[in-house]
């Protein structure tokens, strides 16, 4: 539904959260860290304005799509409440099938969100010849627990450094 015809930037995140605040759900649940901070980083939502529980995200998701952005998860099921060992195994399994999905989506550029998936996802993408499409050369922190500002700054920097993407961020 929110997949653009041409994907300019593909965000690869870890997994849907166990809280139920999936990026593409139509309403916020109050813990929508990735959605909120991504919208702020891309200047789709005012930096100092809170994004309240129950907010209808439809308009923002449509604008996200219209600019050529799309987000997928490495793992289909939530991993945030798994033990570190189980989480690592799930991410490894999810990463192994990710490269073919990304290849089929054929994005111009890719951003890997979260330290836990950066290494495995990067390895898989490089294995199939997509490493040159990565915008981040290191992990992008998940935008919670004090990492919101760093997430926004790094994301804006990487997108602005790519000529064909600079018009996507206001």
VENJO-V134350 format. One record per pair of residues at least 6 apart in sequence whose ideal C-beta (glycine too) atoms are under 8 Angstrom apart, sorted by the first residue. I is the first residue (numbers start at 0). GAP is how many residues later the second one is. D is the distance in whole Angstrom. If there is no record, write none. Layout:
i:I gap:GAP d:D
i:I gap:GAP d:D
This chain:
i:0 gap:23 d:8
i:1 gap:22 d:6
i:1 gap:59 d:5
i:1 gap:60 d:7
i:1 gap:62 d:7
i:1 gap:63 d:5
i:1 gap:68 d:7
i:2 gap:62 d:7
i:2 gap:67 d:6
i:3 gap:61 d:5
i:3 gap:62 d:7
i:3 gap:63 d:8
i:3 gap:64 d:5
i:3 gap:65 d:7
i:3 gap:66 d:6
i:5 gap:62 d:6
i:5 gap:102 d:8
i:6 gap:61 d:6
i:6 gap:62 d:8
i:6 gap:63 d:5
i:6 gap:98 d:6
i:6 gap:99 d:7
i:6 gap:100 d:4
i:6 gap:101 d:7
i:7 gap:59 d:7
i:7 gap:60 d:3
i:7 gap:61 d:7
i:7 gap:99 d:7
i:7 gap:100 d:5
i:7 gap:101 d:7
i:7 gap:156 d:7
i:7 gap:157 d:6
i:7 gap:160 d:6
i:8 gap:59 d:7
i:8 gap:60 d:5
i:8 gap:61 d:8
i:8 gap:98 d:7
i:8 gap:99 d:7
i:8 gap:100 d:5
i:8 gap:101 d:7
i:8 gap:102 d:6
i:8 gap:126 d:7
i:8 gap:150 d:7
i:8 gap:156 d:6
i:8 gap:159 d:7
i:9 gap:60 d:5
i:9 gap:61 d:7
i:9 gap:62 d:7
i:9 gap:92 d:7
i:9 gap:95 d:6
i:9 gap:97 d:4
i:9 gap:99 d:7
i:9 gap:100 d:5
i:9 gap:101 d:7
i:10 gap:27 d:7
i:10 gap:58 d:7
i:10 gap:59 d:7
i:10 gap:60 d:4
i:10 gap:61 d:7
i:10 gap:99 d:8
i:10 gap:100 d:5
i:10 gap:102 d:6
i:11 gap:59 d:8
i:11 gap:60 d:6
i:11 gap:61 d:8
i:11 gap:62 d:6
i:11 gap:86 d:7
i:11 gap:90 d:7
i:11 gap:98 d:6
i:11 gap:99 d:7
i:11 gap:100 d:5
i:11 gap:101 d:7
i:11 gap:105 d:7
i:11 gap:109 d:5
i:12 gap:10 d:7
i:12 gap:21 d:6
i:12 gap:58 d:6
i:12 gap:59 d:7
i:12 gap:60 d:5
i:12 gap:61 d:7
i:12 gap:100 d:5
i:12 gap:101 d:6
i:12 gap:104 d:7
i:13 gap:59 d:7
i:13 gap:60 d:6
i:13 gap:61 d:7
i:13 gap:65 d:6
i:13 gap:66 d:8
i:13 gap:77 d:7
i:13 gap:99 d:7
i:13 gap:100 d:5
i:13 gap:102 d:6
i:13 gap:103 d:5
i:13 gap:128 d:7
i:14 gap:58 d:5
i:14 gap:59 d:6
i:14 gap:60 d:4
i:14 gap:61 d:7
i:14 gap:62 d:6
i:14 gap:63 d:5
i:14 gap:64 d:5
i:14 gap:65 d:7
i:14 gap:75 d:8
i:14 gap:79 d:7
i:15 gap:6 d:5
i:15 gap:7 d:8
i:15 gap:57 d:6
i:15 gap:60 d:8
i:15 gap:61 d:7
i:15 gap:62 d:6
i:16 gap:14 d:7
i:16 gap:61 d:6
i:16 gap:63 d:6
i:17 gap:60 d:4
i:17 gap:62 d:5
i:17 gap:63 d:5
i:18 gap:10 d:6
i:18 gap:12 d:5
i:19 gap:9 d:6
i:20 gap:7 d:7
i:20 gap:8 d:4
i:20 gap:9 d:8
i:20 gap:10 d:5
i:20 gap:11 d:5
i:20 gap:12 d:8
i:20 gap:14 d:7
i:22 gap:9 d:8
i:22 gap:11 d:6
i:22 gap:12 d:5
i:22 gap:48 d:5
i:23 gap:37 d:7
i:23 gap:47 d:7
i:24 gap:32 d:7
i:25 gap:30 d:6
i:25 gap:31 d:6
i:25 gap:32 d:6
i:25 gap:35 d:8
i:26 gap:27 d:6
i:26 gap:28 d:7
i:26 gap:29 d:6
i:26 gap:30 d:7
i:27 gap:7 d:7
i:27 gap:8 d:8
i:27 gap:23 d:6
i:27 gap:24 d:7
i:27 gap:25 d:6
i:27 gap:26 d:6
i:27 gap:27 d:4
i:27 gap:29 d:6
i:28 gap:24 d:6
i:29 gap:22 d:8
i:29 gap:23 d:4
i:31 gap:19 d:7
i:31 gap:25 d:8
i:32 gap:109 d:7
i:32 gap:110 d:5
i:32 gap:111 d:4
i:32 gap:115 d:8
i:33 gap:79 d:7
i:33 gap:108 d:7
i:33 gap:109 d:6
i:34 gap:16 d:8
i:34 gap:22 d:7
i:34 gap:25 d:8
i:35 gap:9 d:7
i:35 gap:15 d:5
i:35 gap:107 d:8
i:36 gap:106 d:3
i:36 gap:111 d:5
i:36 gap:114 d:5
i:36 gap:115 d:6
i:37 gap:26 d:8
i:37 gap:33 d:8
i:37 gap:105 d:7
i:37 gap:117 d:7
i:38 gap:6 d:4
i:38 gap:12 d:7
i:38 gap:21 d:5
i:38 gap:25 d:7
i:39 gap:6 d:8
i:39 gap:7 d:5
i:39 gap:112 d:6
i:40 gap:110 d:7
i:40 gap:111 d:4
i:40 gap:114 d:4
i:40 gap:115 d:5
i:40 gap:128 d:8
i:41 gap:22 d:7
i:41 gap:25 d:7
i:41 gap:27 d:7
i:41 gap:113 d:8
i:41 gap:114 d:8
i:41 gap:117 d:8
i:41 gap:126 d:7
i:41 gap:127 d:6
i:41 gap:128 d:8
i:42 gap:126 d:6
i:42 gap:127 d:4
i:43 gap:16 d:6
i:43 gap:19 d:6
i:43 gap:20 d:7
i:44 gap:6 d:6
i:44 gap:15 d:7
i:46 gap:105 d:8
i:66 gap:101 d:5
i:67 gap:40 d:8
i:67 gap:100 d:7
i:68 gap:99 d:7
i:69 gap:35 d:7
i:69 gap:37 d:7
i:71 gap:26 d:8
i:71 gap:29 d:7
i:71 gap:30 d:8
i:71 gap:33 d:8
i:72 gap:21 d:8
i:73 gap:17 d:6
i:73 gap:20 d:4
i:73 gap:21 d:6
i:73 gap:24 d:6
i:73 gap:43 d:5
i:73 gap:46 d:8
i:73 gap:47 d:6
i:74 gap:15 d:5
i:74 gap:16 d:6
i:74 gap:18 d:8
i:74 gap:19 d:4
i:75 gap:18 d:7
i:76 gap:13 d:7
i:78 gap:7 d:8
i:78 gap:8 d:5
i:78 gap:11 d:5
i:78 gap:12 d:7
i:79 gap:7 d:8
i:81 gap:8 d:6
i:86 gap:29 d:7
i:87 gap:28 d:8
i:90 gap:25 d:6
i:90 gap:26 d:6
i:90 gap:29 d:6
i:91 gap:28 d:6
i:93 gap:23 d:8
i:94 gap:22 d:7
i:94 gap:25 d:4
i:94 gap:26 d:5
i:94 gap:28 d:7
i:94 gap:29 d:5
i:95 gap:28 d:7
i:97 gap:23 d:6
i:97 gap:26 d:6
i:97 gap:27 d:8
i:98 gap:25 d:4
i:98 gap:26 d:6
i:98 gap:28 d:6
i:98 gap:29 d:4
i:98 gap:31 d:7
i:99 gap:28 d:7
i:101 gap:8 d:7
i:101 gap:23 d:6
i:101 gap:26 d:8
i:101 gap:28 d:6
i:102 gap:25 d:6
i:102 gap:27 d:7
i:106 gap:26 d:7
i:107 gap:25 d:7
i:107 gap:56 d:7
i:107 gap:57 d:8
i:108 gap:24 d:5
i:108 gap:25 d:8
i:108 gap:26 d:5
i:108 gap:53 d:6
i:108 gap:56 d:7
i:109 gap:15 d:7
i:109 gap:20 d:7
i:109 gap:23 d:5
i:109 gap:24 d:5
i:109 gap:25 d:7
i:110 gap:23 d:8
i:110 gap:24 d:5
i:110 gap:25 d:6
i:110 gap:29 d:6
i:110 gap:44 d:7
i:110 gap:47 d:7
i:110 gap:48 d:8
i:111 gap:6 d:5
i:111 gap:9 d:5
i:111 gap:10 d:6
i:111 gap:22 d:7
i:111 gap:24 d:6
i:111 gap:27 d:7
i:111 gap:28 d:7
i:112 gap:27 d:5
i:112 gap:29 d:7
i:113 gap:25 d:7
i:113 gap:26 d:7
i:113 gap:27 d:7
i:113 gap:28 d:5
i:114 gap:24 d:4
i:114 gap:26 d:7
i:114 gap:27 d:8
i:117 gap:18 d:8
i:117 gap:20 d:7
i:117 gap:21 d:4
i:117 gap:22 d:8
i:121 gap:9 d:7
i:121 gap:12 d:7
i:124 gap:6 d:6
i:124 gap:8 d:7
i:124 gap:9 d:7
i:134 gap:23 d:4
i:134 gap:24 d:7
i:134 gap:26 d:8
i:134 gap:27 d:6
i:135 gap:18 d:7
i:135 gap:22 d:6
i:139 gap:11 d:6
i:139 gap:14 d:6
i:139 gap:15 d:7
i:140 gap:6 d:4
i:140 gap:9 d:6
i:140 gap:10 d:6
i:140 gap:13 d:8
i:141 gap:9 d:7
i:142 gap:8 d:4
i:142 gap:9 d:7
i:155 gap:13 d:6
i:158 gap:6 d:5
i:158 gap:7 d:7
i:158 gap:9 d:6
i:158 gap:10 d:5
i:159 gap:6 d:5
i:159 gap:9 d:6
